Amino acid sequence: MRGPDATAPRHRLASDARTHRRRSPPTLLRSPDALVLRRAAAADAARVSRSAAGSALACLCIAGPTASGKSRAAMAFATGLAPTRAVEIVSVDSAQVYRGMDIGTAKPGAAERAAVPHHLIDVLDPAERYSAARFVADAGAAIEAIAARGALPLLVGGTMLYFKALLEGLSALPPGASSR
């Protein structure tokens, strides 16, 4: 015989669980070393970036999963700091680097890009290859150029491999290994 719960649809429990999960918004924390943006309840905290040589790069990072409010937090931070210091955003997104891939990438709109300069967005055709190593070179050049203008680089995105490569460096390929 069936019990009272046997008539309830099984998929209901999964959908109810999904509606109760909410991502916490990014919050602004003060650190002795730097001003750090960090998601309130996540381990994917933003960190002060360090180059492979270990010297501090003067930048801030906002990292987190899709739809966690990174872009909104970055724009709020940039516009809030604007009266005292210019901020330029460097995209850390593996899809935003490609031209024409506007649907599904949540690229900043024209108004946002006009209000705060953005880098590493719409720089390649989709047929071109892009790698973590190339991102490190491109982001490093952007960070240095932004700092040379006296602005603060703010790295924003969700491609954790790119953050890891920039913050921790990449391992060298073994001798004789060829790239495809």
Long-range contacts (C-beta under 8 A, 24 or more apart in sequence): 23-65, 23-67, 23-68, 23-69, 25-68, 25-69, 25-73, 26-62, 26-64, 26-68, 26-69, 26-70, 26-73, 28-77, 34-60, 35-60, 36-60, 37-61, 37-62, 37-73, 37-77, 39-64, 39-68, 44-160, 47-167, 49-143, 49-155, 49-166, 49-167, 50-167, 51-140, 51-169, 52-168, 52-169, 52-170, 57-140, 57-143, 57-153, 58-143, 58-147, 58-152, 58-153, 59-90, 59-143, 59-146, 59-147, 59-152, 59-153, 59-154, 59-155, 60-152, 60-153, 60-154, 60-155, 61-92, 61-154, 61-155, 61-156, 61-163, 61-167, 62-154, 62-155, 62-156, 62-157, 63-92, 63-155, 63-156, 63-157, 63-158, 63-160, 63-163, 64-158, 65-158, 66-106, 66-158, 68-158, 70-156, 70-157, 70-158, 71-106, 71-108, 71-112, 71-156, 74-116, 74-154, 74-156, 75-108, 75-112, 75-115, 75-116, 77-154, 78-115, 78-116, 78-154, 79-115, 79-116, 81-152, 85-150, 85-151, 85-152, 86-149, 86-150, 86-151, 86-152, 87-116, 87-151, 87-152, 87-153, 87-154, 88-116, 88-117, 88-118, 88-119, 88-146, 88-149, 88-151, 88-152, 88-153, 88-154, 89-116, 89-117, 89-118, 89-119, 89-154, 89-155, 89-156, 90-118, 90-119, 90-120, 90-139, 90-142, 90-143, 90-146, 90-153, 90-154, 90-155, 90-156, 91-118, 91-119, 91-120, 91-121, 91-156, 91-157, 92-120, 92-135, 92-139, 92-155, 92-156, 92-157, 92-158, 92-159, 92-162, 92-163, 92-166, 93-120, 93-157, 93-158, 93-159, 93-162, 94-130, 94-159, 94-161, 94-162, 96-120, 96-121, 96-122, 96-157, 97-121, 97-122, 97-123, 97-124, 97-130, 97-135, 98-122, 98-124, 98-125, 98-126, 98-128, 98-130, 99-123, 99-124, 99-125, 99-126, 100-125, 100-126, 101-126, 117-151, 119-146, 132-161, 132-162, 132-164, 132-165, 132-170, 133-165, 133-170, 135-159, 135-162, 135-165, 135-166, 136-162, 136-165, 136-166, 136-169, 136-170, 139-166, 140-166
